């Protein structure tokens, strides 16, 4: 059954739109409507689109890591297309009412893959142009910090259940605006064309490294308070 772009847009809950970062709300969501309608006409499932989006992130990361100007440009364009596709799979799941645990898990994993691809590709991009190996270390530290933050939050969420959703809402809002569905992706294009890619690398280290520390401390305090209320010793 074909769906119109209006039906696809109306299927997005108001709460979802409210949670979106500025780039997602004003650019990615509108851009995702035509490919969503096309994917539905081709009978592609939300999961199929998630898998295709992973190819954009991995392939884009590889191209972005290469020497020269043209291939890395294609790489950052592919990474930006991933950001659009990351909205498309959700659009399809909602309008067809096929959202489920597997789809949510697959979408999250593809996001982790994209973050890792962007961070490492940025480090390799700078290393190949400067031969300064610390750029690779910074990329690895940034990727590790991002994954640690998400893992720690997911563990806390599993333990606390519904009470965990608002525990890092401010950090999540910042990440929405600065991450792979935020201003990081267009910034990669700008910095590749005009220079300044190192600014993105150092910003990511500060943002995700600092965010990791803040989130861990915040979650540790909340977990400790929950344990005290339940009468459970901290070291049990």
Residue, then its C-alpha position, 0 to 999 in steps of 0.5 A: x500500500x503506497x503512503x503519501x508524504x503527508x501520512x508519513x509526516x503525520x505518523x511522527x508523534x509530537x513527542x518525537x518531534x519535540x525530542x529532535x535536535x534542530x538539524x533533524x527537525x528542520x533538515x533531516x525530517x523533511x529530507x527523509x519524506x521522499x525516500x521514505x515514500x519511495x522505500x514504501x513503494x518498493x516494499x522495503x521494510x524498516x529493517x531493510x532500510x536500517x541495513x542499507x543505512x549501515x552501508x552508507x556509514x561504513x562506505x562513507x567512513x572508508x571513502x572519507x579516510x582516503x587521500x585526495x579531495x574527491x573521494x573523501x567528499x563522496x565519503x562525507x556526502x554518504x555519511x550525511x545520507x546515512x543521517x537521512x536514512x536514519x530517519x527513513x527507517x523510523x518513518x516506515x516503522x511508524x506509518x506501517x505500524x511495524x515497530x518492534x524490539x528487533x527494529x529498535x535494536x537494529x536501529x541503535x546498533x546501526x547508530x553505534x556503527x555510524x558513530x564509530x565510522x565517523x570518529x575513526x574516519x576523522x582520525x585517519x583523515x587527519x593522520x593521512x594528511x599530517x602523519x601525526x599518529x596522536x590523531x588516531x589515538x584521539x579518534x579511538x578515545x572518542x569512539x570508546x567514550x561514546x560507546x561507554x556512555x551509551x553502554x552505561x546508560x543502557x545498563x542503568x535503564x535496564x535496572x531502573x526501567x521507566x525512571x531512567x528515561x529523564x536521567x540524562x535528558x539534557x545530555x541527550x539533547x546536546x548529543x542530538x544537536x552535536x552528533x551524527x543526526x546533528x550539526x556534526x555531519x554538515x560540519x564535516x562537509x564544510x571542514x573538508x572543503x575549507x579546512x579545519x577538520x582538526x577542530x571537529x576531532x578535538x571538539x568530539x574528544x572534549x564533548x564525548x569524553x567530557x560527556x562520558x565522565x559527566x554521565x557516569x558520575x550522574x548515573x552513579x549518584x542516581x544508582x546510589x540514591x536508588x540503592x539507599x531508598x531500597x535499603x541496599x548497601x552500595x557494595x552489595 
